[in-house]
Structures are given as C-alpha cells and as structure tokens.
Amino acid sequence: MNAVHPDAPDERVVRDIRKNAREVARIQLRTFKGARLIDIRAHAQQPDGSTVPTPKGIALGVNSLREMIDALTEAERCARQMGWLAADSPQRKTA
C-alpha cells in the first residue's frame, strides 16, 4: 500500500522489452524495504509463458529517474551520430 496514495499499488510494470528468445528486460517501479525504485531487470520466460526475475539487472532510487532519462536521450543522440540508428527509426513520442 502506498502511503501518499493509499489505493495505489507499490509495484507497476511499465514495459517489457524483448531481449532475446528466452528473456525480456522488464522496466518497473517498485518498493523494496521502503525505498522507491526504478528496476530494470532481465526476466526469463517459463514454459507456461510466465516470467521470473533473474539477478541480472539494476535498481536505482526513483529520484534518479530524470538523470536516467537524460542519459538515455544522450545515448540515443550519440548512437545516431555514430550511424548505429537510422535517421528514420522510431523516436520518442511526445505528449
């Protein structure tokens, strides 16, 4: 239960990004021992279609989220300059 918004869950999956045939990179917001985290972790697919978290990942305090977004935006810009991404590849959607 969320102390600020009592009806809000303490965990939310934001997105799964296919990593390979057996794993997805799951981006989620969650709490652990009272700390609010952005967790990016590999999840392995099970035979029944469900996924389980693996030790491969990183969890940072949610206050690092803006810095992470800025870093990923910079990484995208650099990858384009290096020719690793086509100019017409999908760009971030804006509101």
C-alpha positions as CSV (number, residue, x, y, z in Angstrom):
1,M,0.0,0.0,0.0
2,N,1.3,3.5,-0.9
3,A,1.5,6.0,2.0
4,V,0.8,9.0,-0.2
5,H,-2.0,7.4,-2.2
6,P,-3.4,4.5,-0.1
7,D,-5.2,2.9,-3.1
8,A,-2.1,2.9,-5.3
9,P,-0.1,-0.2,-5.7
10,D,3.6,-0.3,-4.6
11,E,4.6,-2.0,-7.9
12,R,3.9,-1.3,-11.5
13,V,5.3,-2.9,-14.6
14,V,6.0,-0.1,-17.1
15,R,7.1,-2.2,-20.1
16,D,8.7,-5.4,-21.2
17,I,11.3,-5.2,-24.0
18,R,12.2,-8.4,-25.8
19,K,15.9,-9.1,-25.1
20,N,16.2,-12.5,-26.9
21,A,14.1,-15.7,-27.4
22,R,14.2,-16.5,-23.7
23,E,14.3,-13.2,-21.8
24,V,12.7,-9.8,-21.6
25,A,14.0,-6.6,-20.0
26,R,11.3,-5.5,-17.6
27,I,11.1,-1.9,-16.5
28,Q,9.1,-1.4,-13.4
29,L,8.5,0.9,-10.5
30,R,8.5,-0.9,-7.1
31,T,9.4,-0.5,-3.5
32,F,11.9,-2.6,-1.5
33,K,12.4,-2.1,2.2
34,G,10.6,1.2,2.0
35,A,12.8,2.5,-0.9
36,R,11.0,3.6,-4.1
37,L,12.9,2.1,-7.1
38,I,13.1,2.1,-10.9
39,D,14.1,-1.5,-11.6
40,I,15.4,-2.7,-15.0
41,R,15.8,-6.5,-14.8
42,A,16.0,-9.5,-17.1
43,H,13.1,-11.8,-16.7
44,A,13.3,-15.4,-18.0
45,Q,10.3,-16.9,-19.8
46,Q,9.0,-20.1,-18.3
47,P,7.4,-23.0,-20.3
48,D,3.9,-21.9,-19.2
49,G,4.5,-18.4,-20.7
50,S,5.1,-16.6,-17.3
51,T,8.3,-14.8,-16.5
52,V,10.5,-14.9,-13.4
53,P,13.1,-12.2,-12.5
54,T,16.8,-13.0,-12.8
55,P,19.7,-11.5,-10.8
56,K,20.7,-9.6,-14.0
57,G,19.5,-6.0,-13.6
58,I,19.8,-2.7,-11.8
59,A,17.6,-0.9,-9.4
60,L,18.1,2.8,-8.7
61,G,16.2,5.2,-6.4
62,V,13.3,6.7,-8.3
63,N,14.9,10.1,-7.7
64,S,17.5,9.0,-10.3
65,L,14.8,8.7,-13.0
66,R,15.3,12.1,-14.6
67,E,19.0,11.6,-14.8
68,M,18.5,8.1,-16.3
69,I,16.1,9.6,-18.9
70,D,18.6,12.3,-19.8
71,A,21.4,9.7,-20.1
72,L,19.3,7.5,-22.4
73,T,18.4,10.5,-24.5
74,E,22.1,11.4,-24.8
75,A,22.9,7.7,-25.7
76,E,20.2,7.9,-28.5
77,R,21.8,11.1,-29.8
78,C,25.3,9.6,-29.8
79,A,24.1,6.3,-31.4
80,R,22.5,8.4,-34.3
81,Q,25.8,10.4,-34.7
82,M,27.7,7.1,-34.8
83,G,25.4,5.8,-37.5
84,W,24.1,3.0,-35.3
85,L,20.5,4.2,-35.6
86,A,18.8,5.1,-38.9
87,A,17.6,8.7,-39.1
88,D,14.0,7.4,-39.7
89,S,14.0,4.9,-36.8
90,P,11.2,5.4,-34.3
91,Q,11.7,8.4,-32.0
92,R,10.4,9.0,-28.5
93,K,6.7,10.0,-28.5
94,T,6.0,13.4,-27.0
95,A,2.8,14.2,-25.2
